[in-house]
Amino acid sequence: MPDRIAFQGDLGAYSHEACLKARPDAIPVPCTTFEDVIAAVKSGAADLAMLPVENTTYGRVADIHRLLPESGLRIVGEAFVRVRIALMANPGQTLDDIKHVRAHLVLIPQARAFLDAHGITAEAAADSAGAAADIASAGEMGVGALASTVAADIHGLTVLADGIEDQGHNTTRFLLMSPQADHSRRGDRMITTFVFEVRNIPAALYKAMGGFATNGVNMTKLESYMVGGAFTATQFYADIEGHPDDPAVARALEELDYFTNMIEVLGVYPAADGRN
């Protein structure tokens, strides 16, 4: 039986596109919130979760760094989705017929130049794919949606313009998560993700990072975030290239352990092609 992958949003959302990219044969399970995605996996309603973690234009996704360690799930893969924006509408219309569009608040500014050039006004919706679904079900004319072409295919809409985003690099990174960790070496290039909290001693973070530098381990991501509502309780989220069994990585993690109160590995997984 194919895996069931829970994601936030409606069918046709960019998160759904990430599911198709990572597991083409999987059964999509739409959810309303990130918390609902995690709950679906923990309850058995889904086998895997697909969660966005960062975007090249807008940075990290709010609340994700807090949710990941608390979720009890482990990262088993990643997917990179290029955010290509399409303008879609009910069949029988041309671009000149569209005077207004709906989309998620984040998506509208990314197509501002195209909308202004065509005199199209925009309205924020809770979800871009949901806006496409609503337009299709209501049979609205003169109104379009900004979403992925996956949404157009699912909801029977006509794509009137594609690739209308202002920036050509906008990409979202997603994490594929499972109730069970899998630290097996499943690729030539592996990524290890972990969170840690440094000890309250002078230059603790500087000293903790030294082990990665001296052992030649490439750290591709390091972000801090507060926990427990206290300014003094800071945790760090990190991605490094390599597998914990690699001698250099093992030495670096051992040195990190000396300067931290806590280290928790969230996942060990193959690097996706989008990293290149």
N, C-alpha and C positions, 0 to 999 in steps of 0.2 A: 504493500500500500504506500502511495506517495506521502512524503512528509507534509504536514500542515504547518504553514508559516503565518504567524500573527504579525500584523503591522498596524501602525496608526494611520487612519484615513479611510477613504472610500476606495472601492475598486478603481484602478486607473491612476492612483496617487503615485508620486515618485517613489515612495516606499514600496508600493506594489511592483514597480519597475525593478527595484533592487531585488525583490524576491524572485522575479522572473530571471534576472541575470545570474543570481547565485544558485537557484534551484529551479530550472525551467519546468520541471514536471510536478512541482509542489502545488498543493492546494492552498490558495490564499485565504486568510482569515482576517477580514477587516475589523479594526477596533477603534473606539472613540478616542482614547487617550493612551499615553505611554504606559501608565499604570495598568490599564486594561490589557495591553499587549503582554506585559509580564504575568498578570494574573491568569491569562488564557493558557500560558505554558505551564504555570504551576498547578493549575486545576486539571490539566490533561486535555483541554479543549484544543490545544495546538501543541505541536512537537518542538517547534523552534520559534524564535522571535527575531524580527528584523527591526533594528533601532538606528536612527540617524545619530551620529555623534559630532560631526563637524561639517562646515561648508566653507569653501574657499573664499566666498564673499562676506559671509556673516559670522564666521568664526564658529565657536562651539555651540551646540544646541542646548538651550537652557534646561537645567535640571538633570540632564543625562548623567553627568559625572556623579551626582548624588544617587541617582537611581541604580546605576550599574552595580556598585558594591553591595547595595542593600537588596538587590533582586534575588540573589541566590543562584543566578544563572551564570554560565561561563561562555566566553567568546570562542567560537569554533571556526569563524571565517569573517571575511570582510567583502564589501562590494562598493565600487565607486560608480555613481550615476551622474552623468553629465546632464545638468538641468537645461534641457531644450524646451523652450516654451512654444506652444502652438496655439493659434487662435482658432476655435472651433465653434460651429453653430449648427442648428438644425438644417437638414438638406433643403435644397431649392433656393439658397441665398448666395449672394456674392459678397465679397469684402465690402463693397460700397453700401450694402444693406445694413451693415453692423454699425450701430451708433453707440453701443454701450457694452461693456464686458464685466464679468465677475470673476474673481480669483482670490486666492489666499492673500492676505495683506502683504506678505513678504514678496510675493511674485509680481505684484503690480509695478513697483519701481524698477524691476529688472527689465521691463518691456516699455518703459516710459517713452523712449525716443520713437518707437514704432507707433504707439498709441497717439502721441501728439501729432505725428506726421499725417495720420489718417483722421484726426479729429474725433477720436473715440474716447469717451469718458469711461471711468472705471469705478467699481464698487467692491469693497472688501467682502469676502465670504469666509465662512469658517474653514472651508477646505476647497481646493481647486477642483479636484475630481468630483467632489460633492456638488459644486456649482454646475459642472458639466452634466451630472446626473439629473439635477433639478430642471435645467433648461430642456433636456431631452424629454423628461416625463411630462413637463407642462406644455411642450410644443411651442415654446416662445419663439417669436420671430423678431428680428432686429436686435437681438441680444446674443452675445457670445460668451464663451468662457476661455480663460487662459489656463492650460493644463498640458499634460503630456499627450502624445499621440496614442498612448495606451488607453487613456480615458476616452478619446474619440472612438476608438475601435470598439470598446466595451459598450458604450452608450449610443452607438449608431449616429454619431455626429460627423459632419463634414469638416475636414481641416481646410481652412481658407488661407492660412499662412503658417509657416513653420520656421523655427529657428529665429524668432523675433527678439530674443534676449539681447540686451545692450552689450553684455560682456560675453566673450567667447570661451571663458575659462571656468565658468561657474559649475562647480562639481560638489556633490555631497557624498561624504563617506558614511557607509552604513556598517553596523556590526551584526553578524549572525550569531545568535546566542542559543544555548541549549542547557537543559537541566544537568547534563553530565559533561564534565571537562574531558577534553581529548588533547593530551600533550604529545601525541605521537608525531613523529617527523613526517609530515605529509607533503612536503615540497622542498625544493632546493633553497628557497629563501623563506625563513620563518620570522614571525613577529611575536614578541612577548609583551603583553600588556599587564601592568600591575599598578596598585595604589600603595602609598606608604605615608607614614607620619614620622617626621624627624624628631629626635630627642631635643629637649629644651637645653641645649648647650651652645656656646658661641660657635658660629660658622658651621653649624651642623649640616646644612644643605650643601654648602660648598665642599665640605669633606666627603659627604655621601656621594656627590657626583664625581668626585675625583677617581673613584674606582672604575667608572665607565671610560673616562678619558685615558687613564694609564693602561687599561686593558684593550683599548681600541674598539670599544663597543659603541656603535652609532645609536644615539638617542634621537629619535625622530619627533618626539612629542613630550613636553613637560608642562603641565598646567597645575596651578594651585587652586584650591577651593576650600571654603570654610565649612566646618562641621559642628553640629551641636549648638549653633547660634553664638559661638564664642570667637572673638577675633584672634585669640591665642591658639585655638585648635585648628590648625591648618593641615590638610592632607594634600598629597600630590598624586597626579595621574600621569603615567608615563608609558610610552611605547618605545621599545628598543628593537633593533634588528638582531636576530639570532634566537637560538633555542636555549633554555636553561641548562641543558646538558653540554652545551659548547663550553670548553674550558674557560675561555675568556669571559663569557657571560656568567658562568658559575662563580668565578673569582670576583667579578663586579658586584653580583648580588650578595655575596658573602660580606664584602666590605660595606655595602649599603646596610646590611643587617646590623652592623656594629653601631651605626649612627641613628637608628630608627627604633621607634616603639612598636611599629607594626608594618609588615609587608604582606600584601595579599595579591597573589597572581590571579588576574581575571580571565586570562586566556593565552593560549599558545596556538598559533594558527598560520597557515600559509599566506604570504603576501599576495594580494590580488594584483592583476595586471594594471589596474588604474594607478598604482603607485609609480609607474614608469612615465 
